Amino acid sequence: MNSKLAGFLVASAALAGTPAQAQDLRLGYLPSSAGPFATLSRTNEIAAQIAIDEINAAGGIAGRKIRIISFDTAGKPDQAVVGLRKLAEDDKALAVIGPLSSAECRVVFPAGERIGIVAMSMASSAPKLAEPFTYGLRNTSDEGYMFQRVMKTLQEKKYPIATGSIAYATDDVISKTMGEAVLPSIMKQSGTEVKGSVTFQTQAFDLAAQASQLKALATDVIGVGSGPEPAIRLAQELRRQGVSGRLIAGSTVGDSELARRMGADGNGTVIPGTFYPGVSGKAQKFEEEFIKRVKAAGLERSAASQFDAATYDIVQFYAYAMKEAKVTGDAARLADERTAIRDTLRAMKGYPALEGPISFGKNGDALKPVYVLEMQDGRWNLIGTYPAGS
């Protein structure tokens, strides 16, 4: 981990134990410094802190400040459960930001249900993970919901989609779900003939064999189910071998730096996102502050990702719920106040978030706008917009 960012995270954790802040309202946070989606998690806490600073500067919650207590899961589901229990039982957090991945949410959500504390993910998008639980929420949308809008946009723009193939990682929950369920199902629903698929491991460096198989299939589009890193390696190898098929994917590859890192190799790639800074002055202001803080932490970021925006909004959701429920942070009322936060969030309608107006569906997922983005020469261009719930 970058040393400056590590210092930032350590400082956040250290503040958690200072007596002067004993009366502050605590939010737990489960970042992932390792694993297949570590690049997506790396800057989320900076986004969360922007929200914390804004809320506290405006008077906090009935005069009480909010602060974050972090527990690094390293992207491991078992560690995520340990972290949830520590934050809930030892640190007496009112609610938890995260975890990031679907694999972590799969075990954290049932644990949170047993404890009675809301955990809200900023990135997990495997279908129906939050649906069985009342305390499990996701400030994300189902990958099927988002990828349908990718295919619809391609159809409307009359891009070639008659044939397709799929490349996906098998060692990650959401990547495998994308490759075996979401991508083939929706591509077929859109009239695309899926001619075949190839698989790889997330850490695989040499993807020449997979690219050769995809070249032989010679399809109009290639659906990618993975995190950002293998997607970059795959794009590079495909172009090296002269494969011109358009890459399409879900939000699992949605690192804000993906276009810059892929460069010309990624030209034509189309993905869905739930954040676009041009949507409002509020979103632009957030991104400007985010980039300033990221640079101060010594990280290379030219834009905020949808996961950064989602993390910022999670903190704002919690602040809204705490105000509405008149939360005090009193240890004797902790269980009741955690439940009041849950009930307020589930009843929330059209909250004016960075990403657009957001509510939560009965399945625990956010109903969000979808922005369809196309990569060209290291930049993302907006080619389709779908209102929340459309």
N, C-alpha and C positions, 0 to 999 in steps of 0.2 A: 504494500500500500504506500502511496506517496507520503513522505514524512510530514509534510505540512498538514495534509488532511488527517493523518493519524493523530497529529497533535490536536487538531480541532476536535476530533471525536473523543480523545482522552479528556480534553478540557471539559467537554459537555458532560461526560460521565463523572468527572471529579466534582463539578458543581452540584451534582445530585446529592452529595453527602454533606454539604455545608450546612451547619445549624441555622445560619441566617435565612436560609430559604426553606425552613421547615414548614412554613405555612403555604408555600406555593402549591399549585395544582399540578400533579404529575401525569405526564403521558409517557408510556413506554414506547420504545422503538426497537425494531428488529432488523438491522441492516445486514447485508450479505457481502462480506469482503472477498469471498471466493465462490467457486462454482461456475456453472455455464452462463450465468447472467450477472456476474459481478460487475461488468462494465455498466450495466443499467442501474445498479444500486449505488455506485461509487459517489454520486453527487446528490442523492436524494435527501440526505440529512441537511445539506446546505439549503435546499429548497424549504425543508421543514423549519429551519431556523429563521428564514426570512419571514415566514408566517408568524412564528412565535414572537419575533421582534415587533412586527406590526401590531399584533394583538396586545402585547404588553405596553407598547408605546401609547396605545389608545385607552389604557386604563385596565387592561386585563379582564378578568371575569369578576365583576363586583369588587374591583380593587385588588384582586389577588392575581399574581402573575402565573403564567404557565411555564413549565420547564420540561425538558426531555431527559429521560434516562435511557441509555442505549445498552443493548446486549447483542454482540456480533454473532450471527448464526453460522458464519463461514459457508452459507449456502447448504447446510446440512439439516435435514428434517429433524433428526433427533436433538440437535443443538437448538433448533427453533422452539421445540417444546420445552426444553430446559429454560430457555430464555423467557418464554411466556410465563412459566411458573414463577421464576424469580421476580419478574416485573410485577406480576399480580400479587404474589404472596409476600415477598420480602420488601419490595419497593412501594407497594400499595398504589400502583398506577390506576388511574380512573379508566383508561382505555389504552389500546396499543396500536401504534402505526406499523403496518406490515403484518406478516412477512412478505417478501417479494415474490417468490416463485410458487408455482402450483404444487410442487412436491412438498414444500414447507407448509402451505395452507392446508394440504390434505390431512396433516396431523395436528396442526395448530388449531384449526377451527373446532374439531371435537373437544380438544382440551379446553379451549376458551368457553365452550358451551357448558362443560362440567363446572368450571370455576365461576362462570357468570360474568365475563368481561368481553367487551367488544374488541376484536382484532380486525383491522381493515387493511387489505392488501392494496398496493398501488400498481401491481403488475400482473398478478396471477390471472390467467384467462382461460384455463382449461374448463370446458363446459360443465356447469352444474355443481361446482365444488362447494359453493356457499349455500346452495338451495336447501339442504337438510337442516340448516342451523339458524338460530335466531340471533346469536351474537356474532356470527361470521358474516362480514360484509366485504365487498370488493369495489374500490373506486376504479373499476375497469369494466369493460364490456366483453361478453363472450366472444371468443375468436370467430365462431361461426357467424355471429351477428355482423362483425366487422368485415370478414372476408367476403361475405355476400355482396357488400358494397363495392369491394374491389372488382369483383367479376361484373357487377352491374355497370360500373364505370367503363370498364374495358369494352363491354357490349355497346354502350351508348356512344363511345368514341370510335367504334368500328375497328378496334385493334384486332389483329388476327388471334383467335383463341380456339380454332377448330380442333387442335390437338394439344395435348399436355402430357407432361411427365412430372415426377415428384422426387425430390431428394430430401432426406430427413435423418436426424440423429435419433438413435434408438435408446440412448442412455439417459434421457431426460423425459420427465412425464409429459410436459406440454409439447415438446418437439415431436415425440412419438405420437401423441394424440393428433397433432397437426398432420403428420405424414400419413397416418393410417385411417383417420376419420374425417377431420375437417376439410382438408384440401381436396381429397378425391371426391367426397360427397358433393361439395358445393361446385366444384369444377364440372362434375357430371350434370348437376341440376342446371348449369348454365349452358349446357349443350357441348361441352368440351369432351372429346374422346381421350381418356387417360390411357396412354399406351404402355406405361410401365413406371417402376420406381426403383430408386437405389437408396442404400442406407450407409451410414457411417457413424463413427463415434465422435462425440463432441471434441475430444482432444486430438483427433486425427489430423496430421499435418499434410500428408500426401493424399490428395483427392483425385489423382490422375485417372485411376481406374473408374471411379464413379463418373467423372467427366466424360470419359470415353464411351461409357454405356449410354449416357444422356445424349452424346453426339450421335450415336447410332440410332437412337429413337427419333431424332430430328423433329422435335415438336415446336409448336408456336410459342408455348409458354412452359416454364419450369417452376413448379411450386416448391418453395423451400420451407422446411420445418426445422428450425434451429434457432440458436441465439446468434448474436451479431458476428462473433469471431469466426465460426465455421462458415457462415454465409459469405464473409469476405474472402476466405480462402477458396471457396467453391467458385465464386464469381471470377476470381483471378485465373483459376485453372480452366474454367470453361472458355474464357476469352483467349487464353493461350492456345487452346486446341481449336480455336475458330468456331466455337458454338455461338450462334447468334440468337438463340431463343430468349424471349423476355423473361426475366426473373419476377415472380410474384410471391408474396408472402403475407403472413399475418403480422401482428404487432410484436411478435417474439424477436424480430430483428430490429425493432424500432429504436436503436441508438441514434441520438441526434447527430452523431459524428459519422454515421454509416456512409452517407453520400460523399463526404470529404475523403474518407478512408478508401472507399471503393474507386473513386475517381471515374475515369472513362469506362472501366470494367463494369461499372454498375449502371451505365446508361440504359434507360428504359425500364429499370426496376420499379415496380409499383407495389406500395404497401398501404395499409390503413393506419391512421393515427387518431388520437382523441384530443390533441393539442396543436394549435397553429397560432403563432404569436400575432399574426395579422388580423385575428378575429376581433380584437378589441384593444383599446388603449391600456386597459388594466393588464392584459396579457403581455403587451409589449413592455410595460413598465417592469413587470415581474422578470421578464427575460433579461432586461438590461441590468437589473440588480443582481440577478443570478450570475450572469457572465462576469460581473465585477468581482463578486465574492469567490467564484471558482478560480479566477486568475490569481486572486490574493492567496488562495490555498495552493497555488502552484500547479494547477491542473490545466490541461489543454481542452477547452470547450469553446465552441463558437456559437452554441445555441443550447437552449433548455430542451430536454426530451419530454415526451408525454408522461413519463414516469416521474420526472422531477415536478412537473405541473400537478400531477395527481397527488404527490406527497404533500405539496403545499396546500392543496385543497382539502386533504384529509384533516390537517391541523385546523383549517378554517371550519370544516364540518363539526369537529369536536368542540371548538370554541362556541359555535352556534348552539350545539346541543347542551353544553354546560350552562350557557346563559338562559336558554329556554327552560331548562329543568331546575334552574336555581341551585346548581351544584355548589357545595361548600368545601368539599374535601375532608369533612369530618370523618375520622376513622370509624366511628360508631355507625355512620350512615353509608359506608363505602359500598356495600352490596346493593342497596337501594339506589344509590346515585349512579352506579354502573348500569343498572337496568333502565333507569330513567334516560340515560344517554342513548342506549339502544333504541328505546321506544321513540324518542324524539327524532333520531336519524331515520328510522323506518317510516315515520309520518312526514318527513321533510319533502316538500314539493318545489321543484324549479329553483333550487338554490343558485344564486348568481355566481358560479364558479369561474375560474380562469378559463376553463375549457368550454364554457357555455352553461346554460341552465341544466342542473342535475337533480334527479330524484333517484330513489332506490326502488327497484322492482321487487316483487314478492320473492324472487329467487336470490335476493341479497346482492345482486349486481347493480351497478350504477347504470341508469339510462342516460347515455351520453351522445353528443354529436360525433359523427365520424368524418374525418377529413382524409380523402384519398390523395396520396402524394406520389409523384413520379420523379425519379432521379435523372438528372441530366448534368453532366460535366461538374460533378461534385456539389450539386445543389438540389434541394427538394422544391418541386413546383406543385402547387395545388391544382388538381384536375377534377376534383369532385367533392361536394359537401352535402352531408345528410344530417338533418336536424335530429335531436335526441328522440329516440323512439320511432323514427320513421321507418 
